[in-house]
Amino acid sequence: MTTFFIALGLSLLGGLGGLLVASGILLVRESVRTKLVPWLVSYAVGALLGISMLALLPSALEQSPQQHERVFATLLGGILLFFVLEKLVLWRHCHIHDCEVHESTVFPVVIGDAFHNFVDGAVIAAAVITSVPLGISTAVAVAAHEIPQELGDFAILLHAGYSRGRALMLNVLSATASALGAIGAFVALDLIPRLLPFFLAMAAASFLYVAMADLIPGLHRGRTDAGSLRQILLIGAGVLTVLAI
């Protein structure tokens, strides 16, 4: 029961933590936000790559020593699945400079963000079941990549005419879906514990997809200058955060 409440708490921390930081960033000048967002994205890339390749995937392989091929097949299948989900606008990740801001996108933004948070909550719960430190580092990685995500969502909602208060309320509601994901994963893995290594592989696939398909391409835009070195250093900081935890 203690593990359940830890998973529930960390899932809410991952979902709402990024939202709270993003809300604070919206209070600063736009010129500052423009510089800050790429830094946040770079750090999120490092955290996502670190947690997936150095923690989630090794844990999946360790728990399933006789089924490495199935674990990697799950990883591949997960990456392809998230590609399809993004095509269907059920899985999306954008930040304030990437989104096409149109009023018609508000509904899929809210639904897609809720689904995304649901999956993140399930991932955190699976990590906590494996070990609490893994759950903590996973929650940190989730919060890190939720910050630019929530900034993008705020931009779309505000542009569509929503007040700051209403935009915040919608984002809070979608963030609480992480708790539902944690509960669902906890129940499913309690009933069928042998699914845990494959669940971890699917979690690694979701983080790898977000980092490499959605975030890294945005970092490649623009000139190669001192900003590129800053991106590399921040990606390294994200990886080191995972290792430190």
Backbone torsions as a table, in degrees:
resi	resn	phi	psi	omega
1	MET	NA	-36.3	177.5
2	THR	-61.6	-42.3	179.1
3	THR	-61.0	-37.8	179.8
4	PHE	-61.3	-47.1	-178.0
5	PHE	-69.7	-32.4	174.6
6	ILE	-64.2	-44.6	178.8
7	ALA	-62.1	-42.0	-179.5
8	LEU	-65.2	-44.0	-179.9
9	GLY	-65.0	-43.1	-179.6
10	LEU	-69.1	-32.9	177.9
11	SER	-65.3	-40.7	177.0
12	LEU	-68.1	-36.9	177.2
13	LEU	-63.1	-43.0	179.4
14	GLY	-65.0	-40.7	-177.7
15	GLY	-77.4	-46.7	-175.8
16	LEU	-85.5	-25.2	-179.3
17	GLY	-62.0	-48.0	177.9
18	GLY	-63.1	-36.8	179.4
19	LEU	-65.0	-42.4	-179.4
20	LEU	-64.5	-42.7	178.6
21	VAL	-64.6	-42.8	179.1
22	ALA	-61.6	-39.1	178.7
23	SER	-62.5	-38.7	177.9
24	GLY	-67.2	-38.3	-179.3
25	ILE	-64.9	-31.9	179.3
26	LEU	-64.3	-17.8	-178.9
27	LEU	-81.5	-14.7	-179.1
28	VAL	-87.3	168.3	-178.2
29	ARG	-62.6	150.2	-178.5
30	GLU	-61.6	-35.7	179.3
31	SER	-63.1	-34.5	177.8
32	VAL	-72.3	-41.9	179.2
33	ARG	-60.8	-39.7	-178.7
34	THR	-59.4	-36.7	178.3
35	LYS	-79.8	-33.3	-172.8
36	LEU	-75.3	-37.0	-175.1
37	VAL	-58.1	-47.7	178.2
38	PRO	-60.3	-31.5	177.3
39	TRP	-66.6	-43.2	179.4
40	LEU	-64.5	-40.5	178.8
41	VAL	-63.1	-42.8	179.7
42	SER	-60.9	-45.6	178.5
43	TYR	-62.8	-41.5	179.6
44	ALA	-62.3	-39.1	177.8
45	VAL	-58.6	-47.1	179.7
46	GLY	-62.6	-42.8	-179.9
47	ALA	-64.4	-42.4	-179.1
48	LEU	-67.5	-44.3	178.4
49	LEU	-65.1	-40.8	-179.3
50	GLY	-64.7	-47.4	-176.9
51	ILE	-67.6	-34.7	-177.6
52	SER	-75.1	-46.3	-173.4
53	MET	-87.0	-27.3	-175.3
54	LEU	-104.9	-9.0	-176.6
55	ALA	-132.8	-60.3	-174.2
56	LEU	-66.5	-51.2	-178.3
57	LEU	-65.6	-44.9	175.2
58	PRO	-58.9	-37.4	178.1
59	SER	-65.6	-39.6	177.9
60	ALA	-62.8	-43.2	-180.0
61	LEU	-68.0	-37.1	-179.9
62	GLU	-66.0	-36.2	-178.3
63	GLN	-82.7	-10.3	-180.0
64	SER	-134.8	64.8	-171.9
65	PRO	-64.0	-22.6	-178.0
66	GLN	-98.4	2.7	-174.5
67	GLN	-132.6	41.3	-178.1
68	HIS	-60.5	-38.1	-179.8
69	GLU	-63.1	-39.2	179.6
70	ARG	-68.5	-36.8	178.6
71	VAL	-62.8	-46.1	-180.0
72	PHE	-69.5	-32.2	175.8
73	ALA	-65.4	-38.0	176.3
74	THR	-64.6	-40.7	177.7
75	LEU	-59.5	-48.1	179.4
76	LEU	-63.7	-45.5	179.6
77	GLY	-61.9	-36.6	178.8
78	GLY	-64.7	-43.5	179.0
79	ILE	-60.7	-44.4	178.2
80	LEU	-65.4	-37.5	179.1
81	LEU	-63.0	-44.4	-178.8
82	PHE	-69.3	-28.5	173.1
83	PHE	-62.5	-45.5	179.7
84	VAL	-65.8	-42.8	-179.6
85	LEU	-62.3	-36.5	178.3
86	GLU	-68.3	-36.2	175.6
87	LYS	-60.9	-33.7	-179.0
88	LEU	-87.5	4.9	179.6
89	VAL	62.7	24.2	173.4
90	LEU	-94.8	-16.1	-178.9
91	TRP	-135.1	119.0	-175.1
92	ARG	-148.6	153.0	174.5
93	HIS	-149.7	110.5	177.1
94	CYS	-134.5	162.6	172.2
95	HIS	-127.4	-178.0	-160.2
96	ILE	-60.7	-21.1	-178.4
97	HIS	-100.2	-2.6	-172.4
98	ASP	-106.0	-23.1	-168.3
99	CYS	-81.9	139.2	168.4
100	GLU	-81.3	114.7	-170.8
101	VAL	-94.8	104.7	177.3
102	HIS	-136.4	148.7	-178.3
103	GLU	-60.2	-33.4	-177.4
104	SER	-67.2	-13.6	-178.4
105	THR	-88.1	-4.8	-173.5
106	VAL	-61.2	-48.3	-177.0
107	PHE	-62.1	-51.3	177.5
108	PRO	-63.2	-27.3	176.5
109	VAL	-62.7	-48.5	-178.0
110	VAL	-66.0	-45.5	-179.8
111	ILE	-65.0	-46.1	-179.7
112	GLY	-63.2	-39.3	179.9
113	ASP	-68.0	-38.8	177.9
114	ALA	-63.6	-43.0	178.4
115	PHE	-63.4	-42.8	179.3
116	HIS	-60.0	-45.0	179.3
117	ASN	-66.6	-35.5	176.5
118	PHE	-59.2	-47.2	179.5
119	VAL	-63.9	-42.4	179.2
120	ASP	-61.0	-41.3	178.1
121	GLY	-63.0	-40.2	177.2
122	ALA	-64.6	-39.2	178.1
123	VAL	-62.3	-45.7	-179.6
124	ILE	-62.5	-42.0	179.2
125	ALA	-61.6	-44.2	178.4
126	ALA	-62.4	-37.8	178.8
127	ALA	-67.0	-40.9	179.5
128	VAL	-64.8	-40.0	178.1
129	ILE	-60.4	-35.3	178.0
130	THR	-70.1	-51.5	175.3
131	SER	-167.5	146.5	-179.0
132	VAL	-63.6	-43.7	176.8
133	PRO	-58.3	-37.8	176.9
134	LEU	-64.4	-38.8	177.8
135	GLY	-64.1	-39.3	179.5
136	ILE	-65.4	-47.5	-179.4
137	SER	-65.3	-33.9	177.0
138	THR	-67.0	-41.5	178.2
139	ALA	-63.2	-38.0	177.6
140	VAL	-63.6	-44.1	179.3
141	ALA	-63.5	-40.4	178.5
142	VAL	-63.1	-46.8	179.7
143	ALA	-61.0	-39.3	-178.7
144	ALA	-62.8	-42.4	-177.6
145	HIS	-84.3	-13.3	175.7
146	GLU	-75.8	-24.4	-177.1
147	ILE	-61.3	-57.0	177.7
148	PRO	-65.0	-31.0	177.2
149	GLN	-61.5	-48.1	-178.2
150	GLU	-67.3	-33.8	176.5
151	LEU	-61.5	-42.1	177.3
152	GLY	-63.7	-41.0	179.1
153	ASP	-64.5	-43.0	177.4
154	PHE	-59.2	-42.8	-178.3
155	ALA	-60.1	-42.8	-179.6
156	ILE	-65.9	-46.0	-177.4
157	LEU	-66.3	-41.5	179.7
158	LEU	-66.6	-39.6	179.4
159	HIS	-66.5	-29.6	179.7
160	ALA	-78.9	-1.6	175.7
161	GLY	103.1	2.8	178.2
162	TYR	-74.3	144.5	174.3
163	SER	-71.9	163.5	178.3
164	ARG	-60.1	-39.5	-179.7
165	GLY	-64.6	-43.6	-179.3
166	ARG	-70.2	-38.4	177.2
167	ALA	-62.5	-41.1	178.5
168	LEU	-64.0	-42.5	-179.5
169	MET	-61.1	-44.4	180.0
170	LEU	-63.2	-39.7	179.4
171	ASN	-69.5	-35.7	176.7
172	VAL	-64.9	-43.3	179.3
173	LEU	-60.6	-43.5	-180.0
174	SER	-69.4	-31.6	179.6
175	ALA	-67.9	-32.2	-179.3
176	THR	-69.4	-12.4	175.0
177	ALA	-62.1	-19.9	177.6
178	SER	-62.7	-35.4	178.2
179	ALA	-65.7	-39.9	177.8
180	LEU	-63.7	-39.4	177.7
181	GLY	-63.4	-40.7	179.5
182	ALA	-64.0	-43.4	179.6
183	ILE	-63.4	-45.2	-179.9
184	GLY	-61.3	-44.1	-179.8
185	ALA	-66.4	-40.4	-178.3
186	PHE	-62.6	-43.9	179.7
187	VAL	-66.2	-45.7	-177.7
188	ALA	-62.8	-43.8	-177.6
189	LEU	-75.9	-22.6	174.2
190	ASP	-72.3	-35.6	179.9
191	LEU	-77.6	-38.8	-177.1
192	ILE	-130.8	76.3	-174.4
193	PRO	-62.6	-23.3	-178.2
194	ARG	-68.5	-11.0	178.0
195	LEU	-78.7	-11.8	-172.5
196	LEU	-55.6	-49.3	-178.7
197	PRO	-61.1	-34.7	179.7
198	PHE	-75.1	-31.0	174.9
199	PHE	-65.9	-40.6	177.7
200	LEU	-64.8	-38.6	177.6
201	ALA	-64.9	-38.9	176.7
202	MET	-65.4	-37.4	177.0
203	ALA	-63.3	-44.2	177.4
204	ALA	-60.4	-38.4	178.9
205	ALA	-62.7	-41.0	-179.0
206	SER	-64.6	-42.2	-179.2
207	PHE	-70.1	-40.3	178.1
208	LEU	-62.9	-40.5	-178.9
209	TYR	-64.4	-46.6	-179.4
210	VAL	-61.1	-45.1	-177.0
211	ALA	-66.0	-46.5	-169.7
212	MET	-91.2	-30.0	-178.3
213	ALA	-93.6	-31.1	-173.3
214	ASP	-108.9	-39.9	-172.9
215	LEU	-92.9	-47.7	-176.9
216	ILE	-60.6	-42.2	178.0
217	PRO	-56.0	-35.6	178.5
218	GLY	-66.4	-31.7	179.8
219	LEU	-72.9	-21.8	-178.7
220	HIS	-80.3	-11.3	180.0
221	ARG	-74.8	144.8	177.5
222	GLY	97.8	-177.3	-175.7
223	ARG	-77.9	156.7	173.5
224	THR	-90.1	105.0	-177.4
225	ASP	-145.1	-153.2	-179.3
226	ALA	-60.9	-26.4	177.8
227	GLY	-61.7	-32.5	179.5
228	SER	-65.7	-41.1	177.6
229	LEU	-63.6	-39.8	178.3
230	ARG	-62.7	-41.2	178.1
231	GLN	-60.4	-45.2	-179.4
232	ILE	-61.3	-43.8	-179.2
233	LEU	-64.7	-39.7	-179.5
234	LEU	-72.1	-35.0	174.0
235	ILE	-62.2	-43.9	176.6
236	GLY	-61.1	-38.2	178.3
237	ALA	-63.4	-38.1	177.8
238	GLY	-63.7	-42.6	177.4
239	VAL	-63.8	-43.8	-178.9
240	LEU	-65.1	-32.3	176.7
241	THR	-60.5	-43.7	178.1
242	VAL	-62.9	-44.3	-180.0
243	LEU	-63.9	-38.5	-177.8
244	ALA	-66.1	-40.0	-179.9
245	ILE	-72.4	NA	NA
